Amino acid sequence: MKKYTNGWKGAGAILGALGGFLYWHEVGCLTGHCPIQSHWQTMTLWGGAMGFLMTDLLQQLLKNGLNRPEKSEK
């Protein structure tokens, strides 16, 4: 399982960066007063970071959910 962990995180970061770029391209900030959304570079980095963090969170939730012992009813 440890072998593919970094691969999933990298894929999440790449998909997040792509999503950030597409968000900038389609929505963006027309006035230039938005510090993150006004430049494609910052929005791509922000999206990549969010994709990495969401993939890491999902992996932790799946790992803890699958290893949780069953509750026994009395």
Residue frames as qw, qx, qy, qz and C-alpha x, y, z in Angstrom:
[[0.000, 0.886, 0.464, 0.000, 0.00, 0.00, 0.00],
 [0.325, -0.772, 0.090, 0.540, 2.84, 2.38, 0.79],
 [0.497, -0.013, 0.562, 0.661, 4.21, 1.87, -2.71],
 [0.168, 0.559, 0.588, 0.559, 1.29, 3.65, -4.43],
 [0.226, -0.776, -0.427, 0.405, 0.65, 6.34, -1.79],
 [0.204, -0.538, 0.183, 0.797, 2.92, 8.95, -3.35],
 [0.134, 0.152, 0.723, 0.660, 1.57, 8.17, -6.82],
 [0.081, -0.714, -0.688, -0.100, -1.99, 8.92, -5.76],
 [0.241, -0.773, -0.190, 0.555, -0.91, 12.15, -4.06],
 [0.230, -0.290, 0.452, 0.812, 0.97, 13.20, -7.21],
 [0.053, 0.398, 0.766, 0.502, -2.05, 12.43, -9.38],
 [0.160, -0.801, -0.547, 0.182, -4.26, 14.45, -7.03],
 [0.254, -0.637, 0.061, 0.725, -1.86, 17.39, -7.22],
 [0.169, -0.034, 0.622, 0.763, -1.79, 17.27, -11.02],
 [0.046, -0.590, -0.749, -0.299, -5.59, 17.07, -11.26],
 [0.234, -0.798, -0.372, 0.411, -5.90, 19.91, -8.75],
 [0.242, -0.436, 0.274, 0.822, -3.46, 22.05, -10.73],
 [0.070, 0.240, 0.725, 0.642, -5.44, 21.38, -13.90],
 [0.157, -0.731, -0.664, -0.013, -8.64, 22.26, -12.06],
 [0.274, -0.700, -0.144, 0.644, -7.07, 25.47, -10.75],
 [0.181, -0.185, 0.474, 0.842, -5.98, 26.49, -14.22],
 [0.037, -0.446, -0.761, -0.470, -9.41, 25.76, -15.67],
 [0.216, -0.773, -0.522, 0.288, -11.03, 27.74, -12.86],
 [0.232, -0.542, 0.106, 0.800, -8.77, 30.70, -13.62],
 [0.110, 0.023, 0.651, 0.751, -9.52, 30.41, -17.34],
 [0.144, -0.528, -0.754, -0.362, -13.31, 30.12, -17.01],
 [0.341, -0.832, -0.430, 0.078, -14.07, 32.18, -13.87],
 [0.548, 0.233, -0.113, 0.795, -10.94, 34.05, -12.83],
 [0.203, -0.743, -0.326, 0.548, -10.95, 37.65, -11.67],
 [0.464, 0.700, 0.330, 0.431, -11.53, 40.35, -14.26],
 [0.122, -0.985, -0.010, -0.119, -10.61, 43.34, -12.10],
 [0.605, 0.452, -0.448, 0.478, -7.20, 42.09, -10.96],
 [0.301, -0.627, 0.374, -0.613, -7.95, 42.80, -7.30],
 [0.948, -0.258, 0.044, -0.179, -8.18, 39.11, -6.37],
 [0.182, -0.747, 0.635, 0.073, -4.71, 38.06, -5.16],
 [0.540, -0.148, 0.824, 0.083, -5.08, 34.35, -5.95],
 [0.622, 0.502, 0.600, -0.037, -7.53, 34.26, -8.85],
 [0.308, 0.883, -0.061, -0.350, -6.07, 37.05, -10.97],
 [0.159, 0.661, -0.694, -0.237, -2.93, 35.16, -12.15],
 [0.907, 0.121, -0.325, -0.241, -2.87, 31.72, -13.69],
 [0.466, 0.372, -0.712, 0.370, 0.38, 30.81, -11.88],
 [0.211, -0.240, 0.641, -0.697, -1.03, 31.32, -8.39],
 [0.787, 0.018, 0.106, -0.607, -4.33, 29.65, -9.19],
 [0.812, 0.265, -0.514, -0.072, -2.55, 26.61, -10.63],
 [0.281, 0.303, -0.754, 0.510, -0.32, 26.30, -7.54],
 [0.455, -0.155, 0.447, -0.754, -3.31, 26.76, -5.24],
 [0.869, 0.107, -0.138, -0.463, -5.28, 24.09, -7.10],
 [0.670, 0.308, -0.660, 0.143, -2.32, 21.69, -6.98],
 [0.005, 0.269, -0.713, 0.647, -1.96, 22.17, -3.23],
 [0.651, -0.046, 0.284, -0.703, -5.68, 21.60, -2.69],
 [0.858, 0.212, -0.377, -0.278, -5.62, 18.47, -4.86],
 [0.451, 0.313, -0.756, 0.357, -2.66, 17.09, -2.91],
 [0.207, -0.187, 0.628, -0.726, -4.31, 17.79, 0.45],
 [0.769, 0.040, 0.072, -0.634, -7.68, 16.37, -0.58],
 [0.790, 0.241, -0.557, -0.083, -6.03, 13.18, -1.86],
 [0.250, 0.270, -0.766, 0.527, -4.10, 12.83, 1.40],
 [0.463, -0.107, 0.434, -0.766, -7.30, 13.35, 3.42],
 [0.846, 0.130, -0.201, -0.477, -9.18, 10.79, 1.34],
 [0.638, 0.271, -0.706, 0.146, -6.40, 8.24, 1.80],
 [0.006, -0.215, 0.717, -0.663, -6.42, 8.76, 5.57],
 [0.646, -0.016, 0.235, -0.726, -10.20, 8.41, 5.75],
 [0.854, 0.193, -0.389, -0.289, -10.17, 5.22, 3.69],
 [0.461, 0.298, -0.762, 0.343, -7.30, 3.77, 5.72],
 [0.179, -0.142, 0.651, -0.724, -8.95, 4.50, 9.06],
 [0.726, 0.064, 0.053, -0.682, -12.36, 3.40, 7.84],
 [0.810, 0.217, -0.514, -0.177, -11.14, 0.05, 6.55],
 [0.453, 0.208, -0.751, 0.434, -9.08, -0.75, 9.65],
 [0.423, -0.347, 0.319, -0.774, -11.79, 0.17, 12.15],
 [0.024, -0.038, -0.987, 0.153, -12.88, -2.84, 14.26],
 [0.399, -0.425, -0.598, -0.550, -16.52, -3.83, 14.08],
 [0.346, -0.315, 0.452, -0.760, -18.71, -2.90, 17.06],
 [0.285, -0.154, -0.946, -0.023, -20.20, -5.88, 18.78],
 [0.509, -0.439, -0.117, -0.731, -23.76, -5.68, 20.00],
 [0.006, 0.137, -0.877, 0.460, -24.49, -6.99, 23.48]]
